[in-house]
């Protein structure tokens, strides 16, 4: 049993993590997603909707 646990532990520890190229691709994907999200949020229609929500929230009676 102990030997089997040791072999399983060694198999699970084989992954040393991402290499530099994988980090670079992850960063590029994150920046691309952020750019798309920024473009959507700053578009005219979304901006108008957000302003309308804020105006309704501020004009609500308590």
C-alpha positions as CSV (number, residue, x, y, z in Angstrom):
1,X,0.0,0.0,0.0
2,X,2.8,2.4,0.9
3,X,4.6,1.7,-2.4
4,X,1.4,2.4,-4.3
5,X,0.9,5.7,-2.5
6,X,4.5,6.7,-3.2
7,X,4.1,5.9,-7.0
8,X,0.9,8.0,-7.1
9,X,2.6,10.9,-5.3
10,X,5.5,10.7,-7.8
11,X,3.1,10.7,-10.8
12,X,1.2,13.7,-9.4
13,X,4.4,15.7,-8.9
14,X,5.6,15.3,-12.5
15,X,4.0,18.5,-13.7
16,X,6.6,21.2,-13.1
17,X,4.3,24.1,-14.1
18,X,3.9,26.3,-17.1
19,X,6.9,27.3,-19.3
20,X,7.6,30.8,-20.3
21,X,5.8,30.5,-23.7
22,X,2.6,29.3,-21.9
23,X,2.8,32.3,-19.5
24,X,3.2,34.6,-22.5
25,X,0.2,33.1,-24.3
26,X,-1.9,33.5,-21.1
27,X,-0.9,37.1,-20.7
28,X,-1.7,37.8,-24.4
29,X,-5.1,36.2,-24.0
30,X,-5.8,38.2,-20.8
31,X,-4.8,41.4,-22.5
32,X,-7.0,40.6,-25.5
33,X,-10.0,39.9,-23.3
34,X,-9.4,43.1,-21.3
35,X,-9.3,45.1,-24.6
36,X,-12.6,43.6,-25.8
37,X,-14.2,44.1,-22.5
38,X,-13.1,47.7,-22.4
39,X,-14.4,48.4,-25.9
40,X,-17.8,46.9,-24.9
41,X,-18.1,48.8,-21.7
42,X,-17.1,52.1,-23.2
43,X,-19.4,51.8,-26.2
44,X,-22.2,54.3,-26.5
45,X,-25.1,52.0,-25.9
46,X,-23.6,50.4,-22.8
47,X,-22.5,53.7,-21.4
48,X,-26.0,55.1,-21.8
49,X,-27.5,52.0,-20.1
50,X,-25.1,52.3,-17.2
51,X,-25.9,56.0,-16.8
52,X,-29.6,55.2,-16.8
53,X,-29.2,52.6,-14.1
54,X,-27.2,55.1,-12.0
55,X,-29.8,57.8,-12.5
56,X,-32.6,55.5,-11.5
57,X,-30.7,54.4,-8.4
58,X,-30.0,58.0,-7.4
59,X,-33.6,59.1,-7.9
60,X,-35.1,56.3,-5.9
61,X,-37.1,57.3,-2.8
62,X,-36.0,55.9,0.5
